[in-house]
Amino acid sequence: MTSFGARLRRAMREHGPLCVGIDPHPQLLRAWELSEDIDGLKRFADTCVEAFGGQVALVKPQVAFFETYGSGGFMVLEDTLAALRDAGTLVLADAKRGDIGSTMAAYAAAWLGDGPLASDAVTVSPYLGFGSLAPALELAEANRRGLFVLAATSNPEAAGLQRTVTADGRTVAQGMVDDAAVRNVGAEFGSVGVVVGATLREIPNLSLLNGPILMPGIGAQGGGAEAVRTLVPAGSHSAVLPNVSRELLRAGPEVAALRERLGQLHDDFAFLQN
């Protein structure tokens, strides 16, 4: 199997740069006239798979919205991951796991191993130190999977930590990007990406990353195509994955309506492929 970075690059060229979220938020379940229980969760997820499977580069289920339903929610998530794989679509589990030692290794095994939650990539938090991600980095490399490392997030609470300037003159966020870049050296397109908010006013230097840049905050949170165009230098455009979730999901529940809105968003971000 080729590396996650190579598979993602191929998918982005074929389907465009969008990463679509599956976020079964209670408000969306109600808007789709679905019950806030396992049945409603499954119907929501199945509709998303039908609408987006084989249509986008990457699909990102938000694990927390499945987790809230307990074991039944995890069963729905497992079925969703399997259905997306069957559709030939890469999956990023938005689990934001982060810990140390054997616990980090267990998280890595859950999301990057061979079990029922196995995904092509997983989001991770490096804010116990980038080195704490070593078990996940090692398993991802061994299994040809990917990681997306939280670097510069758009929530206001993050600024006090992520924008702190360290002794070497870099911000903490820049350090995370630079550490991720080291893991991608030598690859045509690396498998260790970073998460950078599309609603930020300034972002770390991404020029040496050589890996995917996931940019959440599109639509409901205020980010858009122009924000991405402004924040990311043209030389890095082809690495950007704008993440759209509620902005797209609000078009549901009809599959045709979801695909129509998806087509409009593809057009909005077509400049990333030029």
N, C-alpha and C positions, 0 to 999 in steps of 0.2 A: 504494500500500500504506500502511496506517495504521502508526503508530509501534509499536515493540515493546511499550512500556508499555501502549498501548491494547489491543493483541492479548492481552497477558498478563492484563490486568484482565478482559477478556471471558472468557478461558479459566478464570480463577479463579472467576468468578461461575457459569460453566456446570458446571465439574468439581470445584470445591472448591479449597482452597489448597495441596494437597500438591505438592511436587517430589520425584519418585521417581528414585533413582539406579540406573544400570546399572553395577555394579561387579563385573566378572568376576574377583574375587579367587581365587587358587588354592584356598583353603579352600572357597569356595563351589562351584567347579567339582567338587571332590572330593565335597562333600556332595550335589551333584546327579548324581553318578556320571558325570561328563563327563571326557573326556581333557583334559589340560593342554597343548593344542596348538590349531592354527587351527580344526580341526573342532569341538573342544569349545567354543572361544570363540564361533564362529558359532552353534552350537546354543543356547548360553546367551543370546546377544544376541537371536536370533530369538524365543526364548521370551518374553523381556522385552518385545519389541515387541508380540507377540501379546497379552500380558497387560495392558499399560499403554497401548498406543496408543489414543487416543480416550477414555481413562478418567481422565486427570489433567491438571492445568493445564500441567505442565512436566516433562520427562524430562531427566535430567542424566547422560549417559555420562561416567564417569571415564576420561579420555583415557589416563592412565598405564597402566591395566590392558590397554589395547589396544596401546599403544606398545611394551610389553615383548616383543611377538611380532614386532616389526619391520614390514617392508612388508606382510606378510600381515595383521597386526593392524590396520594402517591401512585395508586394503581392507575388512575386516569392519566397522570403524568407519564408513567411507564408506557401506557398504550399510545400516548401522543408521540413520544420519542420514537417508538417503533414504527408508527404510521408515517412519520416524516422520513425516517430512513427508507421505508419501502417506496416513498415518492422520490427518492434520490436527492433529498434536500438536506443540507448541512444544518446541524443543530448546535446552538450555543445555550447551555443551561445557565440561566442567570441566577446563580446560587450565592455568589459573593462570599465564598468560604475563605477563612483565614484562621490559622492557628499555628502551633509549633509541634515539631517532633512527630510522634506516632499519631497524634490526632490529625495533623495536616496530612499525613500519609493515608489515614483512613478516609478523609474527605476526598483525597485524590483517587483512591481506589473506587470510591462510590461513583464518581462522575467521569473518571477517565479510564476505568478498568473495564472488565468484561461483564459486569452485572446489569441488572434491568434498568438502571439509571444512566448507563453509559451514553455519553454525548461526544460530539466531535470536539467540543471545547467547553470551557467553564469559566465564569468570571471569578476572580480571586481578589482578596484584599491584602495588600502588602504592608499594612500599617502596624504590623508587629515586627517590621523589618523585612526588606526584600529577601534576605537570606532565609526567612522562615518558610518561603515558598518552595524551597529546594525539593521536598518530596513530590510536589505537584509538577514542578519543572522537569524532574527526572522521569516521572511516569509518563508525562505528556510526550516527551521526546521518544521514549521507548515504544509507546503505543501509537506514535504518529498522530497525536492529538494536539490541541491548542489551548492556550490560556489567554484571557484578556485581563490585564492587571489594572485595577483602579489607580489612576494617576492624578488627574485634575477633574474632580467632580464638581457639578454645578450647584450643589446645595450650599447655602450660605454658611452653614456651620463648619464646612471643610476648610474655609479660607485660612483660619488661624493656624491650622496645621500644615496644609499643603503648600501655602505660599511662604512659609517660614524659610528664611535664608540660612543655610548651614555654613559651617566654617570654610568650606571650599568655594563659597560664593554662589552656589546653586540653590534654587528652591528645593524643598522636599519633593514636590511633584516632578521637577526636572530630574532629580536623582532617580526616581522610579522609572521614568522614560529611558534614561540612559542605561540603567541596569537591564531593562527589557531589551534594549538595543544590543547589548553584549550577547544575549542569547540568540540573536538572529544573524550574527556575523557569519558570512560564508554561504548563507542561503540565498536562493534567487528571490524568495519572498518568505520572510520568517513566520513562524507559528506562534510567537509570543507577541500579542497585541496589547494595546493600552486603551483605557476608557478616558475620554476627554469630553467634557460637557459642551454641547453646542450653544449654551446660553452664557458662556463665560465671555468676558471682555478681552482677555488675553490668555494664551495657553502656552505650555512649554514648547521648546524647540523640538520638532518632530523629524527633522531632516535626516537624522542618522538611524531612525528606528528600523527601517527596512521590514516593517510588519504592519498588520492591519490596525486601523484607528477607528474604534467604535465611538460614535458621537450620539449619545442620547440627548433628550431634551427637545426633539423636533415636534412642533405642533402644539400640544396642550401646554407645554412648559415654556413656550415662547420662542424656541429656536426655529430656524427655517433655512432654506437654500442659501439666502444671501448671507446669513450668519456663518454658515459653513464656508462659503466662498471667501468671506472676509478673514476668518480665523486661520484657515489652512492655506499655506502657500501653494501655488499652482503645481509645483514640482511634487507635492505629496497628495494631490487630488485622487490619484488612482488607488491609493491605500485606504481611503475613507469609506466607512460604512455608516451612513446616517441611520439611526435607529428610530423607527416610527412604530408607535403602539396605539395609544388612545386616539390619536389623530386619524388613524386608519380604521380602527375597530369601531369607532362611532358610526361608520357608514353601514355597519351590519344591521340585521343578521343575515340578509340575503347574500349568497355567494357572489352573484352577479354584481351587486352593489359594492361589495368589498373589492372585487377585481377591478371594477371601474375606477374606484378611488386609488387603488394601487397603481393603475396605469397613469393617473394624473401625477402621482408622486414620483414615479419613474421619470416622467417628463421633467419635473421640477429639478431633479438631481442628475439629469443627463450630462451636465457639464463636467461631472466628475470622471466621465469616461473619455473626455476629449483630450 
